[in-house]
Amino acid sequence: MNHKMLLQMGSLLVAASLGFGVSSVSAEEIKVGGGSAPIENVFKKIKEPFEKAAGMQLLLTSEGPDQAFINVEKGSIDVAAAGLSFESWLELMKQKGHEITNPKDYKYRVIGRDKIQVLANKDVAAIKSLSKDQLKGIFTGKISNWKEVGGPDLAIVVVFPAKMTGTNKLWQEKIMDGGEWTKTNVQEVADAAELKKKIAKTAGAVGAGPLAAQTPGDLHSPETPEVGRPITALTKGAPSPKVQKLFDFITGEGQKYIVR
């Protein structure tokens, strides 16, 4: 047995003694960053079955679509994902002061669809539905008390998820008609997980988030006009073989795990 083979065996024995399997030592990694919609609705749902099927590790970061685009551009992640069309994503990057000069350098695909839900504290459960005009009034601050839309005499607290830039952009366009977010009685959080927690524990709170942000029983979700969107994933250049395996899994077996 040569010296190289002895070293390899020694490494495996050390890994085993530390409680690591061979697969965890040698498994390839795929780094995915993105907004709450793709991370919560797609990648977290397929993470465990994909890792088991492919023998790869899926590393996920919820960092917003703008930061994810920057990170895939500089090569620190393999895949960026957003609850936006590619065109709207480019527009968002421009608005954020980071215009993409060569969009053709990126390969994108739609890997799913998502619906933005209105999430409210359970103390307004008497409100069964909200119209677009009512929602516009709530999120721009023109409506400040739930009694104005048929609910209890309770101040409205808008919870704003700062990192959910894709969700916020689409909601502002489709529901608020481009109006400004309210500046009064608003609380800021980071992502979908924090949005859900803040609304659940804050009297009169309301926000807008991806479908998977809602946990049945914790929050109230009145009927509202549907705001749907594509979930887009992109790579810089053509997907690597390992990333292509991930995309193939999402469009194949992964469909049974994805929230609809």
C-alpha positions in Angstrom: 0.0 0.0 0.0 1.6 3.3 -1.1 1.9 6.5 1.0 -1.0 8.3 -0.7 -3.4 5.5 0.0 -2.3 5.4 3.7 -3.0 9.1 4.0 -6.5 8.8 2.5 -7.3 5.9 4.8 -6.0 7.9 7.8 -8.3 10.8 6.9 -11.3 8.6 6.6 -10.5 7.0 10.0 -10.2 10.4 11.6 -13.5 11.5 10.1 -15.2 8.4 11.4 -13.7 8.8 14.9 -15.1 12.4 15.0 -18.6 11.1 14.1 -18.7 12.2 10.5 -19.7 10.0 7.7 -17.6 9.8 4.5 -20.4 11.5 2.5 -20.3 14.6 4.9 -16.6 14.9 4.4 -16.6 14.6 0.6 -20.1 15.9 -0.4 -20.2 18.7 -2.9 -21.9 21.9 -1.9 -24.4 24.1 -3.7 -24.8 27.6 -2.4 -28.2 29.3 -3.0 -29.1 32.8 -2.0 -32.3 34.6 -2.5 -35.5 36.2 -1.4 -38.0 34.7 1.0 -40.4 33.4 -1.7 -37.9 31.0 -3.3 -36.0 30.0 -0.1 -39.2 29.3 1.9 -41.4 27.9 -0.9 -38.9 26.0 -3.0 -35.5 25.4 -1.6 -36.3 24.6 2.0 -39.0 22.2 0.8 -36.7 20.2 -1.4 -33.5 20.5 0.6 -33.6 17.2 2.5 -34.9 15.0 -0.3 -32.5 16.5 -2.8 -29.5 16.0 -0.4 -30.5 12.4 0.1 -31.0 11.7 -3.6 -28.0 13.6 -4.9 -25.4 13.2 -2.1 -24.8 17.0 -2.1 -25.2 19.6 0.5 -27.6 22.5 -0.2 -26.5 25.7 1.7 -29.3 28.3 1.8 -29.2 32.0 2.6 -32.2 34.3 2.8 -30.6 37.6 1.9 -33.0 39.2 -0.5 -32.9 39.1 -4.4 -30.7 42.1 -4.8 -27.9 40.9 -2.5 -28.3 37.4 -4.0 -27.7 38.8 -7.6 -24.6 40.6 -6.4 -23.3 37.5 -4.7 -23.9 35.3 -7.8 -22.2 38.0 -9.9 -19.1 37.9 -7.8 -19.1 34.1 -7.6 -19.7 33.7 -3.8 -22.9 31.6 -4.4 -23.9 29.2 -7.2 -27.5 30.2 -7.6 -29.5 33.4 -7.0 -33.3 33.2 -6.7 -36.2 35.7 -6.5 -39.9 36.0 -6.5 -39.7 38.2 -9.6 -39.5 37.8 -13.4 -36.0 38.3 -14.7 -36.9 41.6 -16.2 -38.4 42.9 -12.9 -35.3 41.6 -11.2 -33.0 43.7 -13.5 -35.3 46.7 -12.8 -35.0 46.1 -9.0 -31.2 46.0 -9.3 -31.2 49.3 -11.2 -33.4 50.9 -8.5 -30.9 49.6 -5.9 -28.1 51.4 -7.7 -26.5 48.2 -9.1 -27.4 48.1 -12.7 -26.5 44.8 -14.5 -24.6 45.9 -17.6 -24.5 42.6 -19.4 -27.8 40.7 -18.6 -26.9 38.1 -21.3 -24.1 36.9 -19.0 -26.8 35.3 -16.8 -28.9 32.2 -17.5 -32.3 32.2 -15.8 -35.3 29.9 -15.5 -38.6 29.9 -13.8 -38.7 27.2 -11.2 -42.1 27.8 -9.7 -44.8 30.3 -8.9 -45.8 32.0 -5.6 -48.7 33.9 -4.2 -48.3 36.8 -1.8 -50.6 36.4 1.2 -51.9 39.0 3.6 -50.9 37.9 7.1 -52.6 39.5 10.1 -52.8 39.0 13.8 -55.6 36.7 15.0 -57.3 39.6 16.8 -58.7 40.8 13.4 -60.1 37.3 12.5 -63.6 38.8 12.1 -62.4 40.4 8.8 -63.0 37.8 6.2 -61.9 39.7 3.1 -60.1 42.9 2.1 -60.4 44.7 -1.3 -57.5 46.2 -3.2 -58.6 49.7 -2.2 -58.7 48.7 1.4 -55.3 47.1 1.2 -53.9 50.2 -0.5 -55.3 52.4 2.3 -53.8 50.1 5.0 -50.3 49.8 3.5 -50.0 53.5 2.6 -51.3 54.6 6.0 -54.6 56.3 4.7 -56.5 53.7 6.8 -55.1 53.5 10.3 -57.7 51.6 12.3 -59.3 48.2 11.7 -62.8 49.5 12.4 -62.5 51.4 9.1 -62.6 48.1 7.2 -65.2 46.3 9.4 -62.9 45.1 12.1 -62.4 45.9 15.8 -61.5 49.4 17.2 -57.7 48.7 17.0 -54.8 50.6 15.5 -53.3 49.0 12.4 -49.6 48.2 12.7 -47.9 47.5 9.3 -44.9 45.1 9.6 -42.4 45.8 6.9 -39.9 43.1 5.9 -36.8 45.1 4.8 -34.9 42.1 3.1 -38.0 40.9 1.2 -37.3 43.4 -1.6 -38.9 41.3 -4.3 -42.2 40.9 -2.4 -42.2 44.5 -1.4 -41.7 45.7 -4.9 -44.5 43.6 -6.4 -46.9 44.4 -3.6 -46.2 48.1 -4.1 -46.8 47.8 -7.8 -49.9 45.6 -7.8 -51.7 46.6 -4.6 -50.5 50.1 -3.7 -50.4 51.4 -7.3 -46.8 52.6 -6.7 -47.8 54.5 -3.6 -45.3 55.0 -0.7 -45.3 52.7 2.3 -46.8 54.2 5.5 -44.3 55.9 7.7 -46.5 55.8 10.8 -47.2 52.9 13.1 -44.9 50.6 11.2 -42.4 48.0 12.5 -39.5 46.8 10.5 -38.2 43.2 10.4 -35.8 41.3 8.1 -37.3 38.3 6.4 -40.4 36.0 6.2 -39.7 34.2 9.5 -39.4 37.4 11.4 -42.5 38.9 9.6 -44.6 36.0 10.8 -43.3 36.1 14.4 -43.8 39.9 14.7 -47.4 39.8 13.3 -48.3 36.9 15.6 -47.3 38.7 18.8 -48.3 42.3 17.9 -51.9 43.5 18.3 -53.4 44.8 15.1 -50.4 43.8 13.0 -50.5 43.1 9.3 -48.0 42.4 6.5 -47.6 40.8 3.1 -45.5 37.7 2.6 -45.0 34.5 0.6 -47.4 31.6 0.8 -45.1 29.6 3.0 -44.8 32.4 5.5 -48.2 31.5 7.0 -48.5 28.8 9.7 -52.1 27.6 10.0 -53.5 28.6 13.4 -50.9 31.2 14.2 -52.1 34.0 11.9 -55.2 35.2 10.1 -55.2 35.5 6.3 -58.3 37.2 4.9 -59.3 36.7 1.3 -57.7 39.3 -0.9 -57.0 39.9 -4.6 -54.4 37.5 -5.8 -50.9 38.7 -6.4 -49.0 35.9 -8.1 -45.5 35.9 -9.4 -42.9 33.6 -11.0 -40.0 32.3 -8.9 -36.8 32.8 -11.0 -33.4 31.2 -10.5 -30.3 32.4 -12.2 -26.6 31.5 -12.6 -23.7 33.4 -14.0 -23.1 31.6 -17.3 -24.5 28.1 -17.9 -25.4 26.1 -14.8 -22.6 23.8 -13.6 -23.3 20.0 -13.7 -24.1 20.0 -10.0 -26.5 23.0 -10.3 -28.1 21.4 -13.3 -28.8 18.3 -11.1 -30.5 20.6 -8.6 -32.7 22.2 -11.3 -33.6 18.8 -12.8 -34.6 17.7 -9.3 -36.8 20.7 -8.8 -38.7 20.2 -12.1 -38.9 16.5 -11.5 -39.3 14.7 -8.2 -39.1 18.0 -6.3 -42.5 19.1 -7.5 -44.3 17.0 -4.9 -42.5 18.9 -2.1 -43.0 22.4 -3.3 -45.7 24.7 -1.8 -48.4 25.7 -4.2 
